[in-house]
């Protein structure tokens, strides 16, 4: 994806946690992206507003409405690309925690599919848990992204 994005960095040198700042109408909001291991080589993507040093360090339910959603999602896409470039054997699992977020994430993948399929294999998980190649006409419960194996 060649879209405008924010600079990001690994948070506190943790290779599974990334941080960046959203700058918009609500001010500067620190965002975090976590890759949480679900099973070997399989990582859940968690993202949200940074709350600080708490038991739950991000708020993934809050909608910041900072007016920069395309730039935030371009940044998250670049973080996923970096993570998979560094770990090509991994698969990233993305599941929205509300029906609106599930639809939004699927729409983002659909709108950027042409760019994404150059580097990634995209899959959808249907309501029965079946994994299939991503089809923009289908509705999914979750999405899977894997680095293309280029020989």
SULGI-V97178 format. One record per backbone hydrogen bond with DSSP energy under -1.0 kcal/mol. NH is the residue of the N-H (numbers start at 1). CO is the residue of the C=O. E is the energy in kcal/mol with one decimal. If there is no record, write none. Layout:
<<NH	CO	E> <NH	CO	E>>
This chain:
<<9	19	-2.0> <11	17	-2.4> <14	11	-2.2> <17	14	-1.7> <18	33	-2.8> <19	9	-2.8> <20	31	-1.9> <22	29	-3.1> <24	27	-2.1> <25	66	-1.6> <27	24	-2.1> <29	22	-2.7> <31	20	-3.4> <32	48	-2.7> <33	18	-2.4> <34	46	-3.5> <35	16	-2.5> <36	44	-2.7> <38	42	-3.1> <39	42	-1.4> <42	39	-2.6> <43	91	-3.0> <44	36	-3.3> <45	93	-2.6> <46	34	-2.8> <48	32	-2.0> <49	59	-1.8> <50	30	-3.0> <51	57	-3.3> <54	52	-1.8> <59	49	-2.3> <72	68	-2.4> <73	69	-2.8> <74	70	-2.0> <75	71	-1.9> <76	72	-2.3> <77	73	-2.3> <78	74	-2.0> <79	75	-2.2> <80	76	-2.6> <81	77	-2.5> <82	78	-2.4> <83	79	-2.9> <84	80	-2.7> <85	81	-2.2> <86	82	-2.3> <87	83	-1.3> <90	87	-2.2> <91	41	-1.9> <92	145	-3.0> <93	43	-3.4> <94	143	-3.0> <102	98	-2.4> <103	99	-2.2> <104	100	-2.3> <105	101	-2.9> <106	102	-2.0> <107	103	-2.3> <108	104	-2.3> <109	105	-2.2> <110	106	-2.7> <111	107	-2.9> <112	108	-1.3> <116	112	-2.5> <117	113	-2.8> <119	116	-1.5> <120	116	-2.6> <121	146	-3.3> <123	144	-2.3> <124	132	-2.8> <125	142	-2.6> <126	130	-2.5> <129	126	-2.1> <132	124	-2.4> <134	122	-2.3> <138	135	-2.1> <141	125	-3.0> <142	125	-1.2> <143	94	-2.9> <144	123	-2.4> <145	92	-2.3> <146	121	-2.1> <148	119	-3.0>>
